[in-house]
Amino acid sequence: MNTFRTLALSLALVASLLSLPALAQPNVAIVDIQPSFANNAQAFPLAAASSLDDETFEISLDVTLRNDELVRVELVSADLVFGAGFTPMTSSLFPTLMMQCGGGNMTPLTLQNRIAPGQTCRLLLTEDTRLEPWVPQQFTLNLFFSGFSPLSTIVPIVNYSNSQPRGGFLFPAKVSDLAPDEFWSTRSTGAANSHRQSPGQMFAYDAGVARWDADAGVWTAFHPLDPGEPGNGDENEDWLVWGKPIYAMADGVVRSCTDGIADNVPGVRGNTSNSFVIDHGPERASYLHLMNGSTNGAICFNGAAVQAGDFLGLAGNSGWSSAPHLHVHVQRGGQGFPLLFRDAFLVDRNTYLDPPNGNADWEYVDGKGIPWEELVIWPSPLRRRDTLTAGTAWSIDLLDLSADTVVEARTHESGSMELRTWGRIGNGDLSPFEKELEASIKRVALAKPSVTSQFVTAVQTESDQLKVIAWDGFIGRQGDASGGQILDVAATTSPHMPGVVTAVRTDGGSLQVTGWQVDNWGNVQKGGNDVHGPISSVAIATAPAMGGVVTAVRTGGGELRLSSWVVSNNENFVDWRDDYTDQPVWDLDIAYLGEVNGRDRFLTAAENAAGNLYLVTWEVEGNGDIHRLDEAFGGPVEDVSVSDGGDSHALTAVIQGDDKFKLIGWDIASDGTIERHGEAVAEEVSRVAIGNAMLVNPTNRRQAVSVVRETDGDWRISSWEVALEP
């Protein structure tokens, strides 16, 4: 009897509870959600930690709440709900939620979750959410309060990009300032970091420099120890980043500049930082902790105009900093916004433990943020993939036989010519194929006579005679034909294949341009020629739209002169059309950049009279008339080679004043305007040559190949990834 009575009472209680009204939502207002732009929350693309990983998008939220209840409320948790097909991931490095009420500190929600009547609190969702594979149109924010039903709101969301080309800033450093096997290093540190707790610095980066210590088997931020040193890190000079130049990430206007603040001793923080604050369009960037006395005085004042890449100062340890580094962040109206980068490569440094292994799975950063992983960063769109050294060389030349095959020719001091073909695959590996030697050769130039795998060597023999030799793709020698006595030689594809055109300096010092027929069996027959004035050096390129070639020479008077030449269909007729004489130069080269509005476009690269790199864009009409378009300058050089970089870009391979090899990218606008775009620096060399940037299957990334003669005479061939974007 008692058992049945207890069951009846229990059923009655359940029925009573089921009939209770639902819990009410709390009277809590969502005052603001940041970062927000045009009433939309902001997601942003996040670079993968390697090229094997998928791109993701990150959402970081800072929610302001106001308790309009007459009693205290307790926030228990919060979550974000996305639609089907979206996979949220979190960093799981820090507490999920933190809250700040009044003037108090930011505290984990597990320790402080109470909001007093009328009080406004800031809620930080610290585990930034990653989404893949794309950004949804909206999400639902759910806030769970004790004793209330969930407070939910639908938040529209858009993909954020910076107000810069391709949606990202340049990284504020250059590879030319890094020592061998050094890299920049930073990461997205998560919202529980002190930066994320400040609304204006939600997306700040602290950047340093790292190198791989092979002896210790670790990455380190310190220089190698000198004998007798007790340790590292207790002096600013111990740090690799100390004194590294810092550059403007974009064009802009200086809003404040501070200098004269002493640098801290490592481990001791100061207050005010040596810094630049610059408006880059609608976004305001802060560059902090610069070295005392290092800021660029020419622009260290309010209102100074800044261009992308301008030197700002040296990385230091001033202000609220306990060790040398660069702090950088951007804001809109005082609110921190994502800082995205372009023209850089990065990789998870824990997967890249054997520098200089260029074939690690580097990810190209193009309008993306830096992810959470521990990373190394190569701040340039040009990156060496593979390099091999074999033997010695005196003079060198390079020819792109196809997208996946390169021909390399070099002469030796012994008087022989060595030919070799190389295969290049999508990951940048170079693989030697065939090899052949030819005796009694002083100088060599390579050209491609047809769409087949044939190529031609135009050589200056030991007896100073011009000889044109045809080879098949396996370096099987075919036919040849001879010309007169010469002192220099250059060669290019005939506009009417099959055939080639040579430009030589004759033994009398004049320029001679000659057509050569080359049939499919490799038979070579000399065609017509024309002679034009005294010269001291020569280069040549094909002009397909004009149906001829263009030569670039250093005249007897030392000036750069471009000349156009028409070549007949059978190479039996070569006729001069036009000249354009420019300023004095020394070493020179020319590259064909394609056709623009029916006119051939060229770029010459030379060492000018001042010893600096000097570039000029040219346009040649169908009748051969030559027009000079634009010029640009680089630093001191001693040897120059130029090639097509693809997609309205160019590459120059030069020897700097310090004998270092430098590869430089250039943007070429439709009107011929030239703008510098990235660089990479390598070992000391004495001769250089660079091939065109070709699309290489299966990656469809452009790769170029360089050949250099090092100062000790060794020869080195390298492949480069060329990520020059429009």
C-alpha positions in Angstrom: 0.0 0.0 0.0 2.8 2.5 0.9 4.7 1.5 -2.2 1.8 2.4 -4.5 1.1 5.6 -2.6 4.8 6.7 -3.1 4.6 5.9 -6.8 1.4 7.9 -7.2 2.9 10.9 -5.4 6.0 10.7 -7.7 3.8 10.6 -10.8 1.9 13.6 -9.6 5.1 15.5 -9.0 6.4 14.8 -12.5 3.1 15.9 -14.0 3.3 19.1 -12.0 6.8 19.8 -13.2 5.9 19.1 -16.8 3.2 21.7 -16.6 5.5 24.4 -15.3 6.1 27.4 -17.7 9.4 27.5 -19.5 12.3 29.5 -18.0 12.4 33.1 -19.2 15.3 34.7 -21.0 17.4 37.0 -18.9 17.0 40.8 -19.4 20.6 41.1 -20.6 21.5 43.3 -23.5 24.2 42.4 -26.0 25.6 45.9 -26.4 28.4 45.3 -28.9 30.2 42.5 -30.8 33.8 43.2 -32.0 35.5 43.2 -34.3 32.6 44.4 -36.4 32.4 46.3 -39.6 29.1 47.5 -41.2 27.2 45.6 -38.5 28.9 42.3 -39.5 31.2 40.2 -37.4 34.5 39.5 -39.1 36.1 36.2 -40.0 39.4 36.2 -41.8 41.4 33.6 -43.8 44.2 31.8 -41.9 47.2 30.4 -43.6 47.7 26.7 -43.3 50.8 25.6 -41.3 52.1 23.8 -44.4 51.1 23.3 -48.0 49.7 19.8 -47.0 47.1 21.4 -44.7 43.8 23.0 -45.6 43.1 26.7 -45.5 40.8 27.7 -42.6 39.0 30.8 -41.4 39.2 32.3 -37.9 36.5 34.0 -35.9 37.5 36.0 -32.7 34.7 37.6 -30.7 34.7 40.3 -28.0 31.1 40.7 -26.7 29.9 43.5 -24.4 27.0 42.7 -22.1 24.8 44.8 -19.9 22.7 43.3 -17.1 19.2 45.0 -17.1 17.8 42.7 -14.5 17.1 44.0 -11.0 19.2 41.1 -9.6 22.6 39.7 -10.2 22.9 37.2 -13.0 25.5 34.4 -13.5 26.9 33.6 -16.9 27.6 29.9 -17.1 28.9 29.4 -20.6 28.6 30.4 -24.3 28.9 28.8 -27.6 28.7 29.5 -31.4 26.5 27.4 -33.6 27.1 27.2 -37.4 25.1 25.6 -40.1 25.6 22.2 -41.6 28.9 21.6 -43.4 31.1 23.7 -41.2 33.7 22.1 -39.0 34.7 24.3 -36.1 38.1 23.8 -34.5 39.6 25.6 -31.5 43.2 26.2 -30.4 42.5 24.7 -27.0 45.5 26.6 -25.6 43.7 28.8 -23.1 40.5 29.0 -21.1 37.4 29.1 -23.2 35.8 32.2 -21.7 37.1 35.2 -19.9 35.2 38.2 -18.5 36.0 41.7 -17.3 33.5 43.8 -15.4 34.0 47.5 -14.5 37.6 48.3 -14.0 38.6 44.8 -12.9 41.0 42.4 -14.5 40.1 40.0 -17.3 39.4 36.8 -15.4 38.5 33.2 -16.5 34.7 32.7 -16.3 35.3 29.8 -13.9 36.5 32.3 -11.3 34.3 35.3 -12.1 30.9 34.9 -13.8 28.6 37.3 -11.9 27.2 40.5 -13.4 25.6 43.0 -11.0 22.4 44.9 -11.9 23.1 47.6 -14.4 26.7 46.5 -14.8 28.5 46.3 -18.2 31.0 43.5 -18.7 33.2 42.4 -21.6 33.2 38.7 -22.5 36.1 37.3 -24.5 35.7 34.1 -26.3 39.3 33.1 -26.1 39.3 29.8 -28.0 39.3 31.5 -31.5 37.1 29.4 -33.8 38.6 28.0 -37.0 36.1 27.1 -39.8 36.6 25.1 -42.9 36.0 25.0 -45.7 34.5 28.5 -46.0 32.8 31.3 -44.1 29.0 30.9 -43.5 26.6 33.9 -43.8 25.8 33.9 -40.1 26.1 32.1 -36.8 24.1 31.9 -33.6 25.7 33.2 -30.4 24.2 31.4 -27.4 24.7 32.7 -23.8 23.8 30.5 -20.9 22.8 32.1 -17.6 22.0 30.2 -14.4 18.2 30.0 -13.8 17.3 31.3 -17.3 16.7 29.9 -20.7 19.6 30.6 -23.3 19.9 34.1 -24.6 20.5 33.6 -28.4 21.2 36.1 -31.2 21.9 35.6 -34.9 25.1 37.4 -36.0 25.8 38.0 -39.7 29.4 37.4 -40.6 31.7 38.4 -43.6 35.2 37.6 -44.6 37.6 40.4 -43.7 40.6 41.6 -45.7 43.0 44.4 -45.2 42.7 47.5 -47.4 45.8 46.5 -49.4 46.6 44.7 -52.6 45.3 41.1 -52.5 43.9 41.8 -49.0 47.1 41.7 -47.0 50.1 43.8 -45.9 53.8 43.2 -46.7 55.6 41.5 -43.8 57.5 44.3 -42.0 61.0 42.7 -42.7 63.1 41.6 -45.6 65.0 38.4 -46.3 68.0 40.3 -47.3 68.6 41.2 -43.6 68.6 37.6 -42.5 71.8 35.6 -42.1 72.0 32.1 -43.7 69.5 29.7 -42.1 67.7 32.5 -40.2 63.9 33.0 -40.4 61.4 35.3 -38.9 59.1 33.7 -36.4 55.7 34.6 -35.0 52.3 33.0 -34.3 48.7 33.8 -33.5 49.0 33.6 -29.7 45.4 33.2 -28.7 43.0 35.4 -26.8 44.3 34.7 -23.3 47.5 36.4 -24.3 47.7 39.9 -22.9 47.4 41.3 -26.5 44.0 39.7 -27.0 42.7 41.1 -23.8 43.2 44.6 -25.1 40.5 45.6 -27.6 43.0 47.6 -29.7 45.5 44.8 -29.9 43.3 41.7 -30.3 45.3 40.6 -33.4 48.8 41.8 -32.5 51.9 39.8 -33.4 55.1 39.6 -31.5 57.8 38.7 -34.1 61.3 37.5 -33.6 64.0 35.7 -35.5 64.9 32.0 -35.1 67.6 29.7 -36.4 68.1 25.9 -36.3 70.9 24.9 -33.9 72.0 21.7 -35.5 74.4 20.9 -32.6 71.7 21.1 -29.9 68.9 19.9 -32.2 66.6 22.8 -31.4 65.3 26.1 -32.7 66.8 29.1 -30.9 66.3 32.8 -30.9 69.9 33.4 -29.9 73.2 33.9 -31.6 75.8 31.1 -31.3 77.7 31.3 -28.0 81.2 32.7 -28.1 83.9 30.7 -26.3 83.6 31.3 -22.5 80.1 32.7 -22.6 78.0 31.4 -19.7 74.6 31.6 -21.4 72.3 33.4 -23.8 69.5 35.9 -23.5 70.7 38.2 -20.7 71.9 40.8 -23.1 70.0 42.4 -26.0 72.8 41.6 -28.3 72.3 37.9 -27.7 69.0 37.9 -29.6 69.0 37.3 -33.3 66.2 39.9 -33.8 68.1 42.6 -32.1 69.0 45.3 -34.7 67.1 43.7 -37.6 65.7 46.5 -39.9 61.9 47.0 -39.8 60.0 48.4 -42.8 56.7 50.0 -43.5 54.1 47.4 -44.5 52.3 49.7 -47.0 52.1 53.3 -48.2 50.8 55.7 -45.5 51.1 58.8 -43.4 52.9 58.9 -40.0 50.6 59.9 -37.1 53.2 59.6 -34.4 56.9 58.7 -33.9 58.8 58.2 -30.7 62.5 57.9 -30.2 65.0 58.5 -27.4 63.7 55.9 -25.0 66.4 53.7 -23.5 66.2 50.0 -24.3 65.4 47.6 -21.5 67.7 45.0 -20.0 66.1 41.6 -20.9 63.7 40.5 -18.2 62.9 44.1 -17.1 59.9 45.9 -18.7 59.7 49.7 -19.3 56.8 51.9 -20.3 56.9 54.1 -23.4 58.2 52.5 -26.6 60.2 53.8 -29.4 57.7 53.4 -32.2 55.9 54.4 -35.4 52.2 54.8 -35.7 51.2 55.0 -39.4 47.8 55.3 -41.1 47.8 52.8 -44.0 44.6 53.9 -45.6 41.7 53.3 -43.2 43.8 51.0 -40.9 46.3 52.4 -38.4 49.4 50.3 -37.7 51.6 50.4 -34.7 55.2 49.3 -34.9 56.6 49.0 -31.3 59.7 48.3 -29.2 62.2 49.8 -31.7 65.8 50.3 -30.7 66.7 53.6 -29.1 68.2 56.0 -31.7 67.3 53.9 -34.7 64.2 55.5 -36.1 64.3 57.0 -39.5 64.6 60.7 -38.8 63.5 61.7 -42.3 60.0 60.4 -41.6 59.9 60.6 -37.8 57.2 63.3 -37.5 53.4 63.6 -37.8 52.3 63.9 -41.4 55.3 62.4 -43.0 54.5 60.4 -46.2 55.7 56.8 -46.1 56.0 54.3 -49.0 55.8 50.5 -48.7 59.2 49.1 -47.8 60.5 52.4 -46.3 63.0 51.8 -43.4 61.4 52.7 -40.1 64.0 51.6 -37.5 65.7 48.6 -35.9 64.1 46.0 -33.8 64.8 46.7 -30.1 63.6 46.2 -26.6 62.0 49.5 -25.5 58.7 50.0 -23.7 56.5 47.3 -22.2 58.9 44.5 -23.4 61.0 42.0 -21.6 63.1 40.9 -24.6 64.0 42.2 -28.1 61.2 41.7 -30.6 58.8 43.6 -32.9 55.2 44.2 -31.9 52.8 45.1 -34.7 49.0 45.5 -34.8 46.4 47.3 -36.8 43.2 49.1 -35.8 40.1 50.8 -37.2 38.8 53.5 -34.9 40.8 52.2 -32.0 39.4 48.6 -32.3 41.9 45.9 -33.2 41.3 44.2 -36.6 42.9 41.2 -38.2 46.4 41.8 -39.7 46.9 39.7 -42.8 50.0 39.3 -44.9 51.0 38.7 -48.5 54.2 37.8 -50.4 55.6 35.4 -47.8 56.0 31.7 -47.1 55.6 29.9 -43.8 55.9 26.4 -42.4 55.4 24.7 -39.1 59.0 24.8 -37.8 58.6 21.5 -36.0 58.4 19.8 -39.5 61.4 21.7 -40.9 64.4 20.6 -38.9 67.1 20.5 -41.5 67.8 24.0 -43.1 68.5 24.8 -45.8 66.0 22.1 -47.0 64.0 24.3 -49.3 61.6 21.5 -50.2 59.8 21.4 -46.9 56.0 21.9 -47.4 56.0 25.7 -47.3 52.7 27.4 -47.5 52.4 30.6 -49.6 50.7 33.5 -47.7 48.6 35.7 -49.8 46.1 37.9 -47.9 46.0 35.5 -44.9 46.7 35.6 -41.1 49.4 33.7 -39.3 48.1 30.5 -37.7 48.6 29.2 -34.1 51.4 26.7 -34.8 55.1 27.5 -34.1 56.3 28.8 -37.4 59.2 30.1 -39.4 58.5 32.7 -42.0 60.3 33.6 -45.2 59.1 37.2 -46.0 59.5 37.1 -49.8 57.5 35.7 -52.8 60.8 34.3 -54.1 62.1 31.2 -52.3 64.9 28.7 -53.3 63.6 25.1 -53.5 66.6 23.1 -54.5 70.3 23.7 -55.2 73.1 21.5 -56.4 76.8 22.0 -56.9 79.0 20.1 -59.4 82.4 21.0 -60.8 83.7 24.4 -62.0 82.7 26.9 -64.7 84.0 29.9 -66.5 81.0 31.2 -68.5 77.4 30.0 -68.2 74.1 30.2 -70.0 70.6 28.7 -69.4 67.7 27.7 -71.6 64.1 26.6 -70.7 63.7 23.7 -73.1 60.2 23.0 -71.7 58.2 23.5 -68.6 60.0 20.5 -66.9 63.4 20.5 -68.7 66.2 23.0 -68.5 69.4 23.0 -70.6 72.5 24.4 -68.9 75.8 25.3 -70.8 79.1 26.2 -69.3 82.6 26.6 -70.5 85.7 25.7 -68.6 89.1 27.5 -68.4 90.5 24.4 -70.0 88.6 25.4 -73.2 85.8 22.9 -73.3 82.0 23.3 -73.2 79.8 21.2 -71.0 76.1 20.7 -71.7 73.6 19.2 -69.3 69.8 18.8 -69.2 68.0 18.9 -65.9 64.5 17.8 -65.1 62.4 19.9 -62.6 59.4 18.5 -60.9 56.5 20.2 -59.1 58.2 20.3 -55.7 61.2 22.0 -57.1 63.6 19.1 -57.1 66.3 19.3 -59.9 67.3 16.0 -61.4 70.3 15.7 -63.8 69.6 13.9 -67.1 72.0 13.9 -70.0 75.6 15.4 -70.2 77.9 16.0 -73.1 81.3 17.7 -73.7 82.5 19.7 -76.7 86.2 20.7 -77.0 87.8 24.0 -78.0 85.0 26.4 -76.9 85.5 29.8 -75.3 82.0 31.1 -75.0 78.4 29.7 -75.5 74.9 31.0 -76.0 71.8 28.8 -76.0 68.6 29.1 -78.1 65.6 27.0 -79.1 65.0 26.7 -82.9 61.6 25.0 -82.8 58.7 23.7 -80.7 60.4 20.3 -80.4 63.0 19.4 -77.9 65.9 20.6 -80.1 68.2 23.3 -79.0 71.2 25.2 -80.4 74.5 26.3 -79.1 76.0 29.4 -80.7 79.7 29.2 -79.6 82.9 31.2 -79.9 85.6 28.5 -80.6 89.1 28.6 -79.4 90.1 30.1 -82.8 87.4 32.8 -82.3 85.1 31.5 -85.0 81.3 31.5 -84.7 79.8 28.0 -84.9 76.1 27.1 -84.6 75.5 23.5 -83.4 72.2 21.7 -83.3 71.4 19.2 -80.5 68.5 16.9 -79.8 66.8 16.8 -76.4 69.1 14.0 -75.2 72.1 16.1 -76.1 72.8 14.1 -79.2 74.9 16.2 -81.6 73.3 17.0 -84.9 74.5 19.4 -87.6 76.5 22.6 -87.5 77.5 25.6 -89.6 80.2 28.2 -89.2 80.3 32.0 -89.4 83.1 34.5 -89.2 85.5 35.6 -86.5 83.8 37.0 -83.4 84.6 38.3 -79.9 81.1 37.8 -78.3 77.9 35.9 -79.1 74.2 35.9 -78.1 71.3 33.9 -79.7 67.5 33.7 -79.7 64.7 31.8 -81.3 63.8 33.0 -84.8 60.3 34.5 -85.1 59.7 32.0 -87.9 60.6 28.6 -86.5 62.5 26.4 -87.1 65.6 28.6 -86.8 67.6 30.9 -84.6 69.1 34.3 -84.9 72.6 35.2 -83.6 73.9 38.6 -82.6 77.7 38.8 -82.4 80.5 41.3 -81.9 82.7 40.7 -84.9 86.5 40.7 -84.7 86.3 44.2 -86.0 84.1 45.3 -83.1 80.8 45.7 -85.0 77.3 44.2 -84.3 76.3 41.5 -86.8 72.8 39.9 -86.7 72.5 36.6 -88.7 69.6 34.2 -89.3 70.1 30.4 -89.3 67.8 27.7 -90.6 67.6 24.6 -88.4 65.5 21.7 -89.7 63.9 18.9 -87.7 67.0 16.6 -88.4 69.3 19.2 -87.0 70.8 20.4 -90.3 72.0 24.0 -89.9 72.3 26.5 -92.8 73.5 30.1 -92.5 71.1 32.7 -93.7 71.2 36.5 -94.2 72.9 39.1 -92.0 73.2 42.8 -91.4 75.9 44.8 -89.7 75.4 47.9 -87.5 78.0 50.0 -85.8 80.7 49.3 -83.2 79.7 47.6 -79.9 81.4 46.2 -76.8 78.7 43.8 -75.5 75.5 42.3 -76.9 72.2 40.6 -76.0 69.2 39.6 -78.1 65.5 38.6 -77.8 62.8 37.5 -80.2 60.1 40.0 -81.3 57.2 37.7 -82.5 54.6 40.4 -83.2 57.0 42.3 -85.3 58.4 39.2 -87.0 62.0 39.9 -86.0 64.4 40.4 -83.1 65.6 43.2 -80.9 69.2 43.6 -79.8 70.5 45.4 -76.7 74.1 46.5 -77.0 76.7 48.6 -75.3 77.9 50.9 -78.1 81.4 51.9 -78.8 80.7 55.1 -76.8 79.4 53.1 -73.8 75.6 53.8 -74.2 72.8 51.3 -74.1 71.2 51.0 -77.6 68.2 49.0 -78.6 67.8 48.1 -82.3 65.0 46.3 -84.1 65.5 43.9 -87.0 63.1 42.2 -89.4 63.8 38.5 -90.2 62.4 36.8 -93.3 60.4 33.6 -93.1 63.4 31.5 -94.2 66.0 33.5 -92.2 67.7 34.5 -95.5 67.0 38.1 -94.9 67.8 40.3 -91.9 67.2 44.0 -92.0 67.7 46.8 -89.5 64.6 48.9 -88.7 65.1 51.3 -85.8 67.5 52.4 -83.0 67.0 54.0 -79.6 70.2 55.1 -77.7 69.9 55.5 -74.0 72.4 56.4 -71.2 75.8 54.9 -70.5 75.9 51.3 -69.1 78.3 48.4 -68.5 77.0 44.9 -68.3 73.5 44.3 -69.9 70.8 41.8 -70.7 67.3 41.8 -72.4 64.1 39.7 -71.9 60.9 39.4 -73.9 57.9 40.0 -71.7 55.1 39.2 -74.2 52.7 41.1 -76.4 50.7 44.1 -75.3 48.1 45.5 -77.7 49.8 44.0 -80.7 53.2 45.3 -79.7 56.2 43.4 -78.4 57.2 44.3 -74.8 60.8 44.0 -73.5 62.8 44.7 -70.4 66.5 45.6 -70.4 68.6 45.2 -67.2 72.1 46.8 -67.0 74.7 48.2 -64.7 74.6 51.9 -65.2 77.6 54.3 -65.1 77.0 54.8 -61.3 77.4 51.0 -60.8 73.7 50.5 -59.9 71.0 48.2 -61.4 69.2 50.0 -64.1 65.9 48.7 -65.7 64.0 50.0 -68.7 60.8 48.8 -70.3 60.4 49.1 -74.1 57.7 48.6 -76.7 58.3 47.8 -80.3 55.7 48.4 -83.0 55.0 46.1 -85.9 57.0 48.3 -88.2 60.0 48.2 -85.8 59.6 51.6 -84.2 61.0 51.5 -80.6 59.4 53.4 -77.7 61.0 53.8 -74.2 58.3 53.4 -71.5 59.7 53.5 -67.9 62.8 53.0 -65.8 63.7 51.8 -62.3 66.8 51.4 -60.3 68.3 49.0 -57.8 71.4 48.9 -55.6 75.0 48.4 -56.6 75.6 45.5 -59.0 78.4 43.9 -60.9 76.7 41.3 -63.2 73.1 41.2 -64.5 70.7 38.7 -66.0 67.0 39.2 -66.7 64.1 36.9 -67.6 60.3 36.8 -67.9 58.7 36.2 -64.5 55.3 35.4 -66.0 51.9 37.2 -65.6 53.3 40.7 -66.1 56.4 40.2 -63.9 60.1 40.0 -64.5 63.1 38.5 -62.6 66.6 40.0 -62.4 69.5 37.9 -61.1 72.4 40.2 -60.1 75.6 40.2 -58.2 75.5 42.9 -55.5 78.3 45.1 -54.5 79.2 42.7 -51.7 79.5 39.8 -54.3 76.2 38.2 -53.1 73.8 36.7 -55.5 70.4 38.4 -55.4 67.2 37.5 -57.1 64.7 40.4 -57.5 61.1 40.3 -58.7 59.5 43.1 -60.6 55.9 44.1 -61.5 55.4 45.4 -65.0 52.2 47.3 -65.4 50.3 47.5 -68.7 51.7 50.9 -69.4 55.2 49.6 -68.7 55.6 51.0 -65.2 58.2 49.0 -63.2 57.8 48.3 -59.5 60.0 46.2 -57.3 58.3 43.1 -55.8 60.3 40.8 -53.5 63.9 39.6 -53.3 66.1 36.7 -52.1 69.8 36.7 -51.4 72.2 33.7 -51.6 75.9 33.0 -51.6 78.8 34.9 -53.0 79.2 34.4 -56.8 81.1 35.9 -59.7 78.7 35.1 -62.7 74.9 34.7 -62.9 72.2 33.6 -65.3 68.4 33.2 -64.8 65.8 31.3 -66.7 62.1 32.2 -67.3 59.6 31.5 -64.5 57.7 28.5 -66.0 54.5 26.8 -64.8 55.6 23.4 -63.6 53.1 20.5 -63.4 51.6 19.2 -61.3 51.6 22.2 -59.0 51.1 24.9 -61.6 53.3 27.1 -59.5 55.9 29.1 -61.4 59.5 28.0 -61.0 62.7 29.6 -62.3 66.2 28.1 -62.5 69.4 30.1 -61.8 73.0 29.1 -62.6 75.9 30.9 -60.9 79.6 30.7 -60.7 80.7 31.0 -57.1 83.8 33.0 -56.2 85.9 29.8 -55.9 84.9 28.7 -59.4 82.3 26.1 -58.4 79.1 26.0 -60.4 75.7 25.9 -58.7 72.2 25.4 -60.1 69.1 26.3 -58.1 65.4 26.1 -58.5 63.2 28.9 -57.2 59.5 29.1 -56.4 58.2 32.4 -58.0 55.0 33.5 -56.3 54.7 36.9 -57.9 51.0 37.7 -58.0 49.3 40.5 -59.9 
